[in-house]
Amino acid sequence: AQKVTQAQTEISVVEKEDVTLDCVYETRDTTYYLFWYKQPPSGELVFLIRRNSFDEQNEISGRYSWNFQKSTSSFNFTITASQVVDSAVYFCALSERASGTYKYIFGTGTRLKVLA
Amino acid sequence: DARVTQTPRHKVTEMGQEVTMRCQPILGHNTVFWYRQTMMQGLELLAYFRNRAPLDDSGMPKDRFSAEMPDATLATLKIQPSEPRDSAVYFCASGLVQAGGSSYNEQFFGPGTRLTVL
């Protein structure tokens, strides 16, 4: 069965520290997509990145980077030199082509607190 | 800057009243999702539309919830009668499935409707 696990419920770091948010997924599909979303205190879900199952290349966008490893079914997210504005809940999600709907399976989220 | 819009942003109502939430998906998107977010259950999928047709509403309590897409620019989620346990934030999201279902782009979420049922 498909599943997304974000084992870290809450993480607190001091500003400028690096932090990695873990995401482990389960799927039997060979074609799937993985996503990260940010939910700041305002409540809106902000799209950060999409990865398809055939693209294991790591990605860097400014202070954000993502490490996709199919061998361990993980799609981890690292924030370098964290800032207070990074404080939010971060969700990892899985979408399978076999489902036909591409509906998301969300993890439970990781609350990141960056302290000044 | 295309965005998904939702109205109302906040709604406080009394138990037993009808509640209607509206969503305008991004122009050109062919899929619409309704999600509910609570502290206890996290983000749950309630309903899914593709090309305005409902394809999956298995997450929705059928006796009181209904979802429709009267046209490509409007999706509605209705609760009748509402109950205190329906208090949550309801998100609408839209996305684009490529022709033939071969690939999929990300979902874009609206700001949500915060519903409080007293």
Interface residues (C-beta under 8 A of the other chain):
Chain A: Y33 F35 Y37 S42 G43 E44 L45 V46 F47 R50 N52 F91 S95 R97 G100 T101 Y102 K103 Y104 F106 T108 G109
Chain B: T31 F33 G42 L43 L45 Y48 R50 L55 D56 V89 F91 A93 G95 V97 G101 S103 Y104 N105 E106 Q107 F108 F109 G110 P111 G112 R114
